[in-house]
Amino acid sequence: MSDRPAREVVLAGGQLLVRAARHSVLARSGLQVVADVADAATAAEAAQLYRPGVVLVDADISGGCIRAVRRIVERAPSAAVVVVAAELDEESLLAAVRAGARGFVPETLGARGLIRAVEVAFAGEAVIPRAGVSTLIDQVRGTQQEQMSVDGLRLLLTRRESDVIARLREGMTPKQIAFELGLSAVTVRRHLASIARKGRQARPLSLALESTS
């Protein structure tokens, strides 16, 4: 097993046609796909058997992406696990990194982006999209928070939530905010939902304080 070439890849999860397309892209770049599997359990087995340099795990893999990442890391710790998702999602990125993934690649980067990510992973470097770096920095710092007035309530927001609400006040749409901050529209909507939830939680407290004044 130690004599196997280092530039080997295991493809795990995703629809059959998607895996076939990725297989073709990798092969044309001179990389060898030693296994092409559909679910989390088989992915871990393939990683343990072939000891590839990189394992590409689809975010929608059968059996669960985070479960797949953990199993692969446990059975083949030398392999760099890179999660491939339809778009960059901060929560998914953090969950994957915590589980042991070396990187996270949105499909929006295209074939060249995928190859570049694999090459970076082979080199032993982390594969993190530029838009996701600030998310990891915030997490390392303990997710810095700041107070901001929203609808007359003083809410404790994360830096990213503050960025989103500030631009919303400027009249930007969620789609425009996503483009400017390098996020997905889904992530922007999640931040807005989080802010709204914090507002609902703070309002009963505010009313209770007013009733006792």
N, C-alpha and C positions, 0 to 999 in steps of 0.2 A: 504493500500500500504506500510506503514512503517513496517509491520510485515513480508514482503517478505524477503527471505534469500538474503544475500548480494552477494553470489557467483553465480549470474545469468548473462548470456551473451546474447546479441543480435548479430546475424550474418547478415551482410548487404553487398549485392553485390557479383559479381563474377559469374562464370558459375555454373549451378545447381549442377554438379558433384563435383566441387571444394567446394561448400558450404556443400555438403553432407559429403565430406571427413573431412572437418574442424569440422563439427557437431559431427562426430564420434570420432575424436581425443579429443575434449573437453569433451564429455560425458564419455569416458573411463577414463578421469582424475578426474571425480567426479563433473564436472561443469554442470550446467543446462542451456541449450539453450532455452530461453523462446520465441524467435521469430527468424525466418529465412526468410529474405525479400530480394527483388531483386533490389530495386531502392532507390534513395536518399530521396524522399518524404516519402515513407513508412517506411524507417529506422528512420526518425525523429519521426514519429507517434508512432512507436513501442517503441522507447526510452522513449518518454513521457508517454506512457501507462504503461510500465513494470518497469521503473526506474531501469534498470540493473546496476550492478557494472561496467561492461565493454561492450563497443560496438566495435566489430571488423568490420571495413569498408574496403572492397576490393578497391584497387586503381582504378580499372576499373568499379566501380559501375555505373549503369545507372543513368543519371542525374548529374554526376560529383562528384568526390571525395571531392573536397574542399567545394562544395556546401553542400554535405551531412554532412561533419564535422561541418560546421557552424550551420546548422539547428539542428543537434543533440545537440550541445553545448548550443544553445539557449533554446531548449525545455527541455533538461535534463542535467542541468549543473553539477549534481553530478556524472554523468556517465563518466568514463574514455574512451575516444575514441582512439582506436589504429588502424592505417592504415596498411593493409597488402598488400605488393607489390611484383611483380615478382623479383625485385632486388632493391638494395639500389641506389637511385638517389638523389643527393644532392638538386636539385631544388625542387623535389617533397617533400622531407623531410622538407625543410624550409617552403614551402607553407602549408603543413599539420600542422606544429607546429604553424605557424602564425594564422591559422584558428581556433586553439584551441585543436588540437589533443594532447593527452598525450604521444603518442609514434608512432613509425614507425618500422615495422618488415618486413624484406625481406624473401620471401618464401624459400630462400636457406638455412635458419636456420633449416628447417625441422619441424617435429611434436614436438620434444622436445623443440626446440626454440620457437615455437608458444605458447606452454603451459607455458614455463618459462616467456614469455612476458606477458601473461594474468595474471599470478600469481603476477608479479611485479606491474602491473597496479592495481590489486586488493589491493595491499599493499599501494597504493597511490604514488608510485614512477614513474618517467619518464622512458619510454621504448625507449632508443636510442641505436642503434648499435654502437659498438666501433668506426667503420669507420666514423660514422656520427657526433661524438662528436666534432671533430675539426672544422667541418663545422659550427656548432652552436656557437662555441667559436669565430670563425672568424666573424660571423654575429654580435654577441654581442659587439665585439671590433670595429665594423664598417668595417669589411672586410678589414683587413690590406693589403696594397698594397706596392709593391716595384718596382723600375725600373730595367729593364733587357734589354740587347741588343739582339735583334732578327733580323737576316738578316740585320744587320747594322742599325737598327732602335731602338731607346730607347723607350720601351713600358712600361706602367704601368700595372703590372700584379698582380693578387691576389696571396696569398701564395700558394694556390693549383695549380694555373696555372704555377707558378715558379717551383713547384715540378715536374709537368708533363714534362715541356719543358727541365728541367735539365736531366731527365732520358732519354728523347728522344735523347738528344745529346750524351748520353752514349751508344747509339745503341740499347736501349730496344724497343721492339714492344709495341703498345698500350695494348695488352693483358698482357704482362709482367708488364707494368706500373700499370695496374689495380690491378694485383695480389699483387704487392709490397706495393701499397698505400691503399689497402683494398677498392677499388672502383669497380664499374662495368665498363665494356669496353665501354658502352654507355656514361657514365659520362666522361671517359677519352677523348673520341672523341668530346664531347661537349666542354671540356676545350681547346682542340686543335683547334676547330672551333672558339672559342672565341678569342684565341690568333691570329689566322689568320685574323679574322675580325678587331681586333685592329691594325694589321699590315697594312691592306688595308686602314684603316682610317688615319693612320699616314703617309703613303707614299705620298699621294697627298700634305699634308702639308710640308713634307720634300722637295718635288720637287718645291713647291711654294717658299720656303725659298731659295733654291739654285738659282732659276731664278732671285731673287731680290738681290743676293749677288754680 
